[in-house]
Amino acid sequence: MKIFLQMACILLIESSSPTGSVAVSVGGKLVWSRESSDVFSHSAVLGVYIVEAIRFIQANRFRLDAVAVSEGPGSYTGLRIGVSLAKGLCLGLDIPLIALPTLKIMATRLAPSSSYLCPMIDARRMEVYSALYDGNLNEIKPARAGIIDENSFRDLPDQKEIIFFGTGADKCKGFIRSSNIVFKDGIYPEASNMSEDAEKAFLKNIFADIAYFEPFYLKEFQATIPKSKIISILTNET
């Protein structure tokens, strides 16, 4: 008698970056994806994409087994929207939640590699979120927040090439000039890069606690006053 293993069908949600995206994977392979071209439109588009994804799953007679979400670090508001949608789906459908590190999602795009991989996310002002992985995505340095100056990243290994990439990497170009560091443009977190790690987590039963899971912000949210409001306040005071 033949035994057929059920391939996991997983809905993937990425909302940590200015561009939100949703995808579907089956057995670790990407089968459907959507991405917004409008910056920070998560509240408007992610729900629409999720409905489209579920219709695709139903039309192809898949069974949705889990939801995977990018856990952060990244945009405070974006992460809250993505995680809230993911938790709502899991609670409503009684399926598990998978949380994946955003910086590792980015590094997946370049792996496997003979270089070290240093994904970076813009954390506003002169700060970035970063981590360091080897070419097989083994973590060398965990996610951290740091201010960029001429002394930044001097603790990184210098024995082979390190690739800096992501929205935070542009901030480093004027400060980091080590001969073993190269910059690669056009890489950001995408739901389409979550499929393999989501499948691995599902097969190993590595799930987040839906009731208590919160995004990994890495640093506390700091509200800022819009420039227009500052000008109005100063004008009124004078």
Steps between C-alpha positions, in 0.01 A plus 500: 500500500636843403511774761468857376623779723280808516692804379437802720310790347610819677381858462796742523469862616778761492423850631823622664616708203341791311379247240258238635456158342307174531583160353400134510736204514432128465766257613748786534448614140352838409173462308340848527607851603390864502698810591393862541682769306350771723723590794350434846157397372483188718164578660343542156654214301602215730142401582413502129801283416413255776147458362646441153746247644226306678292493180803362316547233769134399480492501118795262492353281776791547736451489874645798686722353772666807655571870472855634506574864579812712494561574870735798472691714556363762265218751470311519831162561338559257216596220738192555715272482196661184362513319833140596585377361168703181542377439856140566398522242221659240726241548774210498257617194306659319798837461328853568633700822471860503378720804575809559284781754564481782246877537459535129426220525243711761322816287520315207343501693174881469472554154650684275449806720468876485552475841672368611837157662475412818691137605444408850619172681557471877530406586860469877433748776568848344486396165648468160334387153603750238391610140547778283358464155342740267328427389146280215625287731718654397829480797738839648590376820663138543615275789404601832655433871465798727447593857410703536181832684519863442400543242779198289410537128429867480594416184693408310183734227368755617244620168359255495208249709310192639679198612298304795640144531364155631585349842565753572775806423289481832312572683826828313536645578160648830613657354815595136438790459262662169601649310207304182582157673506287531187152651459211344309189702414139401446453248782221540754269267697252313279237238579624302199829437683331346806388170349795272581549611860125490562487140376796401720334654806173324422663159466684552831185629676667830581198720559439830679252531785212676327362653818824654621710553187606860432719642221874522563542878498861495631457853634211695647267694273569874498225728378609801298324829429438571129707789362185690401377489859837618633493799263143579612599487868802727445293745294234526772762550771654789315 
